[in-house]
Amino acid sequence: MEVLHSAAASGDEAAVRRALQSAPAHVQKEEHGRSALMLAAAGGHEAVVSLLLSAGAPWNAIDRCGQCAGNYALDA
């Protein structure tokens, strides 16, 4: 999970593809509820956002503050 989130945050599409082989696209970090999709959206990484959505990441999942990936994208 950590590798997926780190790769998504940095916009590394190849690393996200590799990480998705061992981590599900929907996984959220327990402590704050952020998902790889949220991190990619916050960074403006369109290709990674598209990849994660195609892999089944829910666009409407919320973090512990009630924010979804769309909120992260708007804030960025």
C-alpha positions in Angstrom: 0.0 0.0 0.0 2.8 2.5 0.9 4.4 2.0 -2.5 1.1 2.6 -4.3 0.4 5.8 -2.4 3.9 7.1 -2.8 3.9 6.4 -6.6 0.5 8.0 -7.0 1.6 11.1 -5.1 4.6 11.5 -7.3 2.8 10.8 -10.5 4.9 7.8 -11.4 2.5 5.9 -13.7 4.9 3.0 -14.2 5.3 2.5 -10.5 1.6 2.7 -10.0 1.0 0.0 -12.5 3.5 -2.2 -10.7 2.1 -1.5 -7.3 -1.4 -2.3 -8.5 -0.3 -5.9 -9.0 0.0 -6.3 -5.3 -2.2 -3.6 -3.8 -5.9 -2.9 -4.6 -6.7 0.5 -6.1 -9.3 1.2 -3.4 -7.0 0.9 -0.4 -7.0 3.9 2.0 -4.5 4.7 4.8 -6.0 3.9 8.1 -4.7 7.0 10.0 -6.1 9.7 7.6 -8.2 7.8 5.1 -6.4 9.1 2.0 -6.3 6.9 -1.1 -3.9 6.7 -4.0 -6.5 8.4 -6.1 -6.8 11.3 -3.7 -3.0 11.8 -3.7 -2.8 11.6 -7.5 -5.6 14.1 -7.8 -3.9 16.5 -5.3 -0.8 16.4 -7.5 -2.7 17.0 -10.7 -1.4 13.7 -12.1 -4.1 13.0 -14.8 -2.6 9.8 -16.2 -2.3 8.3 -12.8 -5.9 9.4 -11.8 -7.2 7.8 -15.0 -5.2 4.6 -14.4 -6.5 4.3 -10.8 -10.1 4.9 -11.8 -9.7 2.2 -14.5 -8.3 -0.1 -11.9 -11.4 0.3 -9.7 -10.5 3.1 -7.3 -13.8 4.7 -6.2 -14.0 8.3 -7.1 -16.4 9.0 -4.2 -14.5 7.4 -1.3 -13.9 10.0 1.5 -11.1 10.5 3.8 -11.4 11.1 7.6 -12.1 14.8 6.9 -15.0 14.0 4.6 -13.0 14.9 1.4 -13.1 12.9 -1.8 -10.7 12.8 -4.7 -12.6 15.6 -6.4 -12.1 17.9 -3.4 -8.3 17.1 -3.6 -8.3 18.0 -7.3 -10.2 21.2 -6.8 -7.9 22.2 -3.9 -4.8 21.6 -6.1 
